[in-house]
Amino acid sequence: MAVVINGRTYELVTVVAKQLGVSRLVLYRASKAGKIPFVRIGGRRLVDLEAAQHFVATQYRRKTAEAMRRVWRKRKQRKRLDK
């Protein structure tokens, strides 16, 4: 159910989440924080498709990678301490 408003394509959060390979919660939180524009139609939240793609590519994936690096560093430190 894509909707075009002022030249921007809006799509349901569930559909965009499946397309981008992230959870719905990630998109809900980003839209609530103002990082992704959204509109409400009835009880449904539709997010700007291009903005969601940009958010996932630039911010979400980077944060996930940084979190994984922190986990790996902690594991390395534990191994050093265990020796």
C-alpha positions as CSV (number, residue, x, y, z in Angstrom):
1,M,0.0,0.0,0.0
2,A,2.4,2.7,-1.2
3,V,1.2,6.2,-1.0
4,V,2.8,9.2,-2.7
5,I,2.5,12.5,-0.8
6,N,4.3,15.6,-2.2
7,G,6.5,13.5,-4.4
8,R,7.7,11.2,-1.5
9,T,6.7,7.6,-1.3
10,Y,5.4,6.3,2.0
11,E,5.0,2.7,2.8
12,L,3.8,0.6,5.8
13,V,6.4,0.0,8.5
14,T,6.1,-3.8,8.3
15,V,6.7,-3.8,4.5
16,V,9.7,-1.5,4.7
17,A,11.2,-3.5,7.6
18,K,11.0,-6.7,5.5
19,Q,12.5,-5.0,2.5
20,L,15.4,-3.5,4.5
21,G,16.0,-6.6,6.7
22,V,15.4,-4.8,10.1
23,S,12.8,-5.2,12.7
24,R,9.7,-3.1,12.8
25,L,10.7,-1.8,16.2
26,V,13.8,-0.2,14.7
27,L,11.7,1.8,12.3
28,Y,9.1,2.7,14.9
29,R,11.7,4.0,17.2
30,A,13.5,6.0,14.5
31,S,10.3,7.6,13.3
32,K,9.3,8.4,16.9
33,A,12.7,10.0,17.4
34,G,12.2,12.1,14.3
35,K,15.0,10.4,12.2
36,I,12.5,9.1,9.6
37,P,9.5,11.2,8.5
38,F,6.1,9.4,8.8
39,V,2.4,10.0,8.3
40,R,-0.5,8.3,10.0
41,I,-3.4,7.2,7.9
42,G,-6.1,5.7,10.2
43,G,-4.3,3.6,12.7
44,R,-1.4,2.8,10.4
45,R,2.0,4.5,10.4
46,L,3.6,4.9,7.0
47,V,7.3,5.9,6.7
48,D,9.2,7.7,4.0
49,L,10.8,4.9,2.0
50,E,13.9,6.8,0.9
51,A,14.5,8.2,4.3
52,A,14.2,4.8,5.9
53,Q,16.7,3.3,3.4
54,H,19.1,6.2,4.2
55,F,18.7,5.7,7.9
56,V,19.4,2.0,7.8
57,A,22.4,2.4,5.5
58,T,24.1,5.2,7.4
59,Q,23.0,5.0,11.0
60,Y,21.5,1.6,11.9
61,R,24.1,-0.6,10.3
62,R,27.0,1.5,11.7
63,K,25.6,1.4,15.2
64,T,25.2,-2.4,15.0
65,A,28.8,-2.8,13.7
66,E,30.1,-0.6,16.6
67,A,28.2,-2.6,19.1
68,M,29.7,-5.8,17.7
69,R,33.2,-4.4,17.9
70,R,32.7,-3.6,21.6
71,V,31.5,-7.2,22.2
72,W,34.6,-8.6,20.5
73,R,36.9,-6.3,22.4
74,K,35.4,-7.4,25.7
75,R,35.8,-11.1,24.7
76,K,39.4,-10.5,23.8
77,Q,40.1,-8.9,27.1
78,R,38.4,-11.7,29.0
79,K,40.6,-14.3,27.2
80,R,43.7,-12.3,28.1
81,L,42.7,-12.2,31.8
82,D,41.8,-15.9,31.9
83,K,45.3,-16.9,30.8
